[in-house]
Amino acid sequence: MIRLLVLACLIAGISLPAAATVEPFPPSFRVQDIATDGATIHVRVGGKGPAVVLLHGFGDTGDMWAPLAADLVRNHTVIVPDLRGMGLSSHPEGGYDKRTQAADIRSVLTKLGIDHSAVVGHDIGTMVAYAYAARYPDKTDRLVVMDAPVPGIPPWDQIVRLPALWHFDFGGPDMERLVAGRERIYLDRFWNEFAGDPSKVDEATRQHYAELYARPHAMHDAFAQFRSIRKDAEDNKAGLATKLPMPVLAMGGEKSFGENEAIVMRNAATNVTELVVPKAGHWLMEEAPAIVIPAVHNFIDGKPVASALTK
């Protein structure tokens, strides 16, 4: 019956209902779908002032940024997309390399009438954020990258061999069959193994994202995000001769990527600020919002980042 309902909705062109938002965006935010070259990107937009783009990763959607968006919207225009193939954005056959997704973000900003912005990324969003800054350096005021390697940027060849990153090459029809109907089990692996304290990723959060990743095509396209990483590495290596000129905040969880975030970014940028979030794992927004939110806001506003650790 459930499969028949899904099929009927797809044939009729009706969107399936999204899971209830764990923490809603402020009511001042509007939601719109913006067509780019080959995709339709679901975007939340709110506020006035210098623009900030927030890019989510795997295991999340743009919903992860609600607490940070609520803080930034006080003095910024905040743009929060779902990446192509994820959340409530469309599911094109290709374009999951991060350079193409950077072009998605550029198209979104252009259609919103925004010329330049700060860009913040976590996980896969870090990879897209880096690709955006590298492709559009004159449009990127500041860059924040959170707890993820950047394909092709040293010491990439050592990082990619870590046993915990086996999922980078996981995918294909048989792997999709294994995960189908078991999305929650697959996602729990990331929330449990990559968190400093798995209880920080609470049950409501897990249910919310498990429902979104169980939607048609969602896991197929999530796998595509990772299986494009080899191409991302080649794209990024080709641009290494020119370092990023904008200020960069490299943030890692003490129990996850830690100081390695800054090590990577110093190989790719000229002005890097390092922040290791104490006791946190990979899920920085869920595990340590009291540190992450003021740190990001301070950095974007050109204020000291270290003061966030004393709050």
Backbone torsions as a table, in degrees:
resi	resn	phi	psi	omega
1	MET	NA	-42.8	-179.4
2	ILE	-63.2	-43.4	-179.9
3	ARG	-63.5	-38.6	179.0
4	LEU	-64.8	-38.5	178.2
5	LEU	-64.6	-44.0	178.2
6	VAL	-59.6	-46.5	-178.3
7	LEU	-62.7	-42.1	-180.0
8	ALA	-62.4	-40.8	179.4
9	CYS	-63.8	-41.6	-179.0
10	LEU	-66.2	-42.9	-180.0
11	ILE	-63.3	-39.9	-177.5
12	ALA	-79.1	-7.7	-178.6
13	GLY	75.6	21.7	-178.0
14	ILE	-95.1	132.9	177.8
15	SER	-75.1	138.0	174.0
16	LEU	-71.7	147.2	-178.9
17	PRO	-65.5	141.6	176.5
18	ALA	-79.1	158.1	173.6
19	ALA	-64.2	152.5	177.9
20	ALA	-61.4	136.7	-178.4
21	THR	-67.0	132.8	-179.5
22	VAL	-62.5	-52.6	173.1
23	GLU	-129.9	116.7	-173.1
24	PRO	-71.7	153.9	170.6
25	PHE	-70.4	155.5	176.4
26	PRO	-55.4	148.0	-177.0
27	PRO	-62.6	-16.8	178.6
28	SER	-71.9	-16.0	179.1
29	PHE	-74.5	140.6	172.6
30	ARG	-107.1	159.1	-180.0
31	VAL	-120.5	134.9	176.1
32	GLN	-149.9	158.2	177.2
33	ASP	-107.7	125.5	-173.1
34	ILE	-118.0	124.3	179.7
35	ALA	-76.5	131.7	173.1
36	THR	-118.3	-167.3	179.6
37	ASP	-78.1	91.7	176.1
38	GLY	100.1	-0.6	-178.9
39	ALA	-149.2	162.8	170.4
40	THR	-120.3	119.0	-171.9
41	ILE	-101.7	125.1	177.2
42	HIS	-81.0	125.0	-169.7
43	VAL	-133.4	139.6	170.4
44	ARG	-108.2	133.5	-175.5
45	VAL	-136.1	134.4	177.3
46	GLY	-158.2	160.5	171.8
47	GLY	88.6	179.0	177.4
48	LYS	-137.9	153.7	178.7
49	GLY	116.1	-169.5	179.7
50	PRO	-55.0	138.6	-172.0
51	ALA	-82.1	144.8	174.9
52	VAL	-134.0	130.8	176.4
53	VAL	-107.4	132.7	-179.2
54	LEU	-115.4	120.2	-174.0
55	LEU	-114.6	120.3	-176.8
56	HIS	-81.9	175.2	177.1
57	GLY	-123.8	-163.2	179.4
58	PHE	-74.2	143.9	-177.1
59	GLY	88.4	-9.4	177.0
60	ASP	-130.4	179.2	162.5
61	THR	-134.3	-170.9	176.6
62	GLY	-57.7	-17.7	178.0
63	ASP	-58.1	-25.5	-177.2
64	MET	-60.4	-24.7	-171.6
65	TRP	-89.4	2.4	-174.9
66	ALA	-52.0	-46.5	-179.4
67	PRO	-64.2	-40.4	178.6
68	LEU	-69.2	-40.8	179.1
69	ALA	-61.1	-39.4	-180.0
70	ALA	-63.6	-30.1	177.8
71	ASP	-80.2	-46.2	-176.6
72	LEU	-66.8	-30.3	-173.4
73	VAL	-65.0	-13.0	178.9
74	ARG	-63.6	-30.3	-179.3
75	ASN	-145.1	21.4	179.7
76	HIS	-142.0	154.4	163.0
77	THR	-83.0	123.9	-173.8
78	VAL	-114.5	126.4	-178.9
79	ILE	-119.7	122.6	-175.2
80	VAL	-128.2	96.8	178.2
81	PRO	-89.7	159.3	159.4
82	ASP	-91.2	131.1	178.6
83	LEU	-61.9	156.4	-179.8
84	ARG	-56.4	138.1	179.9
85	GLY	78.9	2.8	-175.9
86	MET	-131.3	156.0	179.9
87	GLY	58.2	-128.1	-178.1
88	LEU	-104.7	13.3	172.8
89	SER	-79.6	168.9	-177.0
90	SER	-74.2	170.9	-173.9
91	HIS	-121.6	72.0	177.9
92	PRO	-68.5	162.4	-178.8
93	GLU	-67.0	-34.9	-176.0
94	GLY	-139.6	-164.2	179.2
95	GLY	87.8	23.1	-176.5
96	TYR	-91.3	-0.7	168.2
97	ASP	-64.7	150.6	-169.4
98	LYS	-76.1	-23.4	175.6
99	ARG	-65.9	-42.3	177.0
100	THR	-65.2	-40.3	179.3
101	GLN	-68.7	-29.5	172.3
102	ALA	-61.6	-38.7	177.3
103	ALA	-65.5	-34.2	173.0
104	ASP	-55.7	-47.8	-177.1
105	ILE	-65.6	-39.3	177.3
106	ARG	-61.0	-42.2	179.2
107	SER	-63.5	-41.9	178.3
108	VAL	-58.7	-49.2	-178.2
109	LEU	-64.3	-42.0	-180.0
110	THR	-60.3	-43.0	-178.6
111	LYS	-72.5	-19.0	173.7
112	LEU	-88.7	-1.0	-179.9
113	GLY	77.2	24.9	-177.9
114	ILE	-107.8	124.3	-176.4
115	ASP	-86.9	-46.5	-178.0
116	HIS	-140.5	163.6	-172.5
117	SER	-162.8	166.5	161.1
118	ALA	-84.8	152.9	-178.8
119	VAL	-131.0	131.1	-179.2
120	VAL	-122.7	131.9	179.0
121	GLY	-136.6	148.9	174.0
122	HIS	-129.9	137.4	175.1
123	ASP	60.5	-129.0	176.8
124	ILE	-55.7	-33.8	177.0
125	GLY	-61.1	-30.4	174.0
126	THR	-63.1	-41.4	-179.7
127	MET	-65.6	-40.4	177.6
128	VAL	-69.2	-41.1	-179.8
129	ALA	-61.5	-43.0	177.5
130	TYR	-62.8	-45.7	179.9
131	ALA	-60.1	-37.7	178.1
132	TYR	-64.5	-49.1	-178.5
133	ALA	-62.6	-36.9	179.6
134	ALA	-71.3	-36.3	-178.1
135	ARG	-81.2	-32.5	-176.4
136	TYR	-128.5	59.7	-176.3
137	PRO	-62.5	-30.9	-179.5
138	ASP	-76.9	-8.7	178.6
139	LYS	-105.3	-2.7	-172.8
140	THR	-111.3	110.9	-177.7
141	ASP	-75.4	-47.9	179.9
142	ARG	-147.1	155.3	-177.7
143	LEU	-130.5	131.6	174.0
144	VAL	-119.3	124.4	177.6
145	VAL	-120.0	135.5	-171.1
146	MET	-127.4	113.9	165.1
147	ASP	49.3	58.7	172.7
148	ALA	-163.0	146.5	172.7
149	PRO	-72.5	166.5	174.2
150	VAL	-115.8	117.3	-176.3
151	PRO	-52.3	132.1	176.4
152	GLY	86.8	-15.2	-178.6
153	ILE	-92.1	123.3	-178.1
154	PRO	-55.6	144.6	3.5
155	PRO	-91.3	57.1	-176.4
156	TRP	-51.8	-44.3	-175.3
157	ASP	-62.0	-28.0	175.6
158	GLN	-83.9	-42.0	-178.0
159	ILE	-60.6	-44.3	-173.2
160	VAL	-67.5	-14.1	178.0
161	ARG	-88.0	-4.0	-179.4
162	LEU	-62.0	131.8	-178.0
163	PRO	-56.6	-31.2	-177.9
164	ALA	-66.3	-15.2	-176.3
165	LEU	-99.3	24.4	179.5
166	TRP	-57.9	-26.2	-176.3
167	HIS	-69.1	-12.9	177.8
168	PHE	-59.0	-32.0	-178.7
169	ASP	-108.8	15.3	-180.0
170	PHE	-87.8	135.4	179.5
171	GLY	154.8	-177.3	-176.7
172	GLY	100.2	167.7	-173.4
173	PRO	-56.1	-42.4	-177.3
174	ASP	-70.9	-37.5	177.4
175	MET	-66.5	-37.0	177.2
176	GLU	-64.4	-36.7	176.4
177	ARG	-64.0	-37.8	179.4
178	LEU	-64.0	-37.4	-173.8
179	VAL	-88.5	-24.5	-175.8
180	ALA	-55.8	125.5	-177.3
181	GLY	80.2	-5.7	179.9
182	ARG	-124.6	28.2	-176.5
183	GLU	-57.0	-39.2	-179.2
184	ARG	-62.1	-41.2	179.3
185	ILE	-62.3	-45.6	-179.6
186	TYR	-62.7	-45.0	-179.3
187	LEU	-67.7	-35.5	178.2
188	ASP	-57.5	-34.4	178.8
189	ARG	-56.3	-43.0	-179.3
190	PHE	-72.2	-44.1	-178.6
191	TRP	-66.7	-33.9	-178.6
192	ASN	-82.5	-45.8	-172.9
193	GLU	-81.6	-27.7	-175.7
194	PHE	-98.8	-6.1	178.5
195	ALA	-85.1	146.3	169.7
196	GLY	-68.1	-38.4	176.9
197	ASP	-137.4	100.5	-175.6
198	PRO	-56.1	-25.0	-179.6
199	SER	-66.5	-18.3	178.5
200	LYS	-68.4	-24.5	173.4
201	VAL	-92.8	91.0	-167.3
202	ASP	-75.7	173.5	-174.5
203	GLU	-63.2	-39.5	179.6
204	ALA	-61.8	-41.1	178.0
205	THR	-63.4	-44.6	-179.1
206	ARG	-62.9	-43.8	179.7
207	GLN	-64.2	-42.0	-178.2
208	HIS	-57.6	-53.1	-176.5
209	TYR	-74.9	-32.2	176.6
210	ALA	-60.5	-39.2	177.5
211	GLU	-64.9	-42.8	-179.7
212	LEU	-66.4	-39.2	-179.0
213	TYR	-77.9	-9.7	175.0
214	ALA	-89.2	-3.9	178.4
215	ARG	-67.3	158.9	-179.5
216	PRO	-54.2	132.6	176.2
217	HIS	74.7	-7.5	-171.5
218	ALA	-63.3	-48.5	-178.8
219	MET	-71.7	-35.6	176.4
220	HIS	-55.2	-46.0	-177.2
221	ASP	-77.5	-28.2	174.0
222	ALA	-64.9	-42.4	175.7
223	PHE	-61.2	-37.3	-179.9
224	ALA	-63.8	-32.9	176.1
225	GLN	-57.1	-42.1	-179.1
226	PHE	-78.6	-39.6	-176.2
227	ARG	-72.5	-8.1	173.0
228	SER	-88.5	-3.1	-173.5
229	ILE	-63.8	-32.8	178.3
230	ARG	-61.8	-41.2	176.5
231	LYS	-67.9	-39.1	177.6
232	ASP	-56.8	-41.7	-179.1
233	ALA	-61.3	-42.9	179.1
234	GLU	-66.2	-42.0	178.4
235	ASP	-60.4	-44.0	-176.6
236	ASN	-71.8	-37.4	177.5
237	LYS	-60.8	-36.1	-178.2
238	ALA	-65.1	-25.0	-178.2
239	GLY	-102.0	5.6	-174.3
240	LEU	-65.9	-21.8	-178.2
241	ALA	-63.2	-25.2	179.3
242	THR	-112.1	112.3	-178.8
243	LYS	-78.1	151.9	177.9
244	LEU	-62.6	133.5	-177.5
245	PRO	-89.7	-19.8	-173.6
246	MET	-80.9	156.5	174.9
247	PRO	-61.5	140.4	-177.0
248	VAL	-126.7	132.6	169.2
249	LEU	-103.9	119.0	179.7
250	ALA	-107.2	110.7	-172.1
251	MET	-117.6	126.5	177.0
252	GLY	-132.0	149.3	175.3
253	GLY	-75.7	138.1	-178.7
254	GLU	-55.0	-35.8	-177.8
255	LYS	-97.7	16.0	178.6
256	SER	-135.0	-114.4	-174.2
257	PHE	-78.3	-24.3	171.2
258	GLY	52.0	-134.8	-176.9
259	GLU	-68.8	-14.1	179.0
260	ASN	-62.6	-26.7	178.0
261	GLU	-59.6	-44.6	179.5
262	ALA	-71.6	-35.8	177.5
263	ILE	-58.6	-46.1	178.4
264	VAL	-61.2	-50.1	-172.4
265	MET	-69.5	-26.2	176.5
266	ARG	-69.7	-17.7	173.1
267	ASN	-83.0	-7.4	-174.8
268	ALA	-126.1	-8.9	-174.7
269	ALA	-143.9	157.4	-175.0
270	THR	-93.5	-18.1	-172.8
271	ASN	-136.4	92.0	-172.4
272	VAL	-118.5	128.1	171.5
273	THR	-102.7	131.7	-177.6
274	GLU	-102.9	137.6	172.4
275	LEU	-141.4	119.6	173.3
276	VAL	-102.7	122.7	-175.5
277	VAL	-86.7	115.0	-175.0
278	PRO	-59.9	139.1	172.6
279	LYS	67.2	-4.2	-176.1
280	ALA	-89.9	151.8	170.2
281	GLY	-99.2	-144.5	-174.2
282	HIS	-70.4	-33.3	-169.8
283	TRP	-87.6	71.1	-168.3
284	LEU	-63.0	-40.8	-179.1
285	MET	-66.5	-38.3	180.0
286	GLU	-77.7	-34.5	-173.4
287	GLU	-88.7	-32.2	-172.0
288	ALA	-143.5	52.8	-178.8
289	PRO	-61.6	-30.1	-178.4
290	ALA	-65.2	-23.1	176.0
291	ILE	-97.0	-45.1	-172.9
292	VAL	-64.5	-45.4	-174.7
293	ILE	-61.8	-53.1	178.7
294	PRO	-66.6	-31.6	179.8
295	ALA	-63.9	-47.3	179.7
296	VAL	-65.3	-45.8	-178.6
297	HIS	-62.3	-44.9	178.9
298	ASN	-60.1	-45.7	-177.6
299	PHE	-62.1	-46.0	-179.0
300	ILE	-62.1	-33.5	179.6
301	ASP	-87.5	3.0	179.0
302	GLY	76.8	23.8	179.8
303	LYS	-103.9	164.1	-178.9
304	PRO	-61.3	136.0	-179.0
305	VAL	-83.9	-36.1	-174.2
306	ALA	-59.0	-25.4	-178.9
307	SER	-62.6	-21.6	178.5
308	ALA	-65.2	-25.9	-178.6
309	LEU	-75.7	-15.4	-178.1
310	THR	-96.0	-2.0	-177.7
311	LYS	-87.4	NA	NA
